[in-house]
Amino acid sequence: MASSDAHGSWQLTSGLDQFLARAGDFLRSDPTTHTVLLSASDNLRTRGLHAYGDDAPRFGIRTGADGAVEGVFLWTPPHRLSLSPLADETAADDLAALLCDAGEKLPGVGGERETAEAFARAWERRTGVTAEVAYRDRLYRLGTLTPPEPAPEGAARVATEADRELLMRWHREFGEAMGESRIIGSAAWADARIAYGGITLWETPDGTPAAMAGRTRRIAGQVRVAPVYTPAALRGRGYAGAATVEVSRAALADGADEVLLFADLANLTSTGLYLRIGYSPVRDFTQYRFTP
């Protein structure tokens, strides 16, 4: 694991096993806040280091004077750097300096609101790029699951191989709706989710799929619901809420200690829905894009 005294106590590595051996306990100490880092590292472990792209992922760990881990990052090029919450702006600036000096070209950063902003501003200062907010989202935790009344007509079922083309299409449409390229290609995403029953479909009484809700694998006791999607022509009928309730119930039945989800703060329909079915806000996150 490489390090540099000139940049505080960040250590960089491209080795997943090294990263998890050193940072695993830190990530599991707060699985709610670290949900994205946990699921991303789990994907790399189970699907290989190129699960997110052709380039090797990079990892970093910040330690304090006592050697304890204080923060981490995970970067899977060509996607955004993902940061854990950091203690102060100095930690963010040290990391920006280290990555800038290494000649890295970051497309953006995402993380807890204050940490993401601190890093984005540090990256602007050091590289001359412009940091723009791509979107702001809020992390929610499930309390008491409360199905909406009345429920829409139809029923839930777990997606199978026969649904692969549909899932791929909806995954692409979801990315387009978010204004984002998906982190994992649609085919690879669909195959991975089908393999462990990670997508629930809500079907109308005639068997037409009307919405989907996905869930990550359980890791460190937590499962995150993602993505939730309804085609534009079928929105406003309660299908997304019904699918979200069913996939949340399935996560609990499979032994999850916590069920989490993110909602775009600009989407008042989604945020209102999640509150009604039993989710409560935890903390806010921001995603930045960097442009020359």
Summary of the structure (lengths in Angstrom):
residues: 292
radius of gyration: 19.4
end to end distance: 30.7
largest distance: 64.6
contacts: 936
relative contact order: 0.16
helix: 39%
strand: 29%
